[in-house]
């Protein structure tokens, strides 16, 4: 199951990259940031699946990170090319920071 997370993440990255090369309206920055977001989501979900947390934490966090990862990917797909005053980039980074805090809290809570 854990390897399936990495395989699906890799396939999504390859698919997004191919779409980025084929579709001319899909900006290079967008598909590269989307690839990064997909890699981060797959990595976080894989880390949670491999951790020594209780199964309830793993299932809940994996579903939550899947949902927030989809939101981050949509932010990256539609992000404007200008990084200055970019609300979608701030939303995506905020979601990523929130995910990392959730992982840290879950790891701390599962050790108690």
Helices and strands as residue ranges (DSSP letters): H 2-22, H 28-50, H 55-77, H 87-111
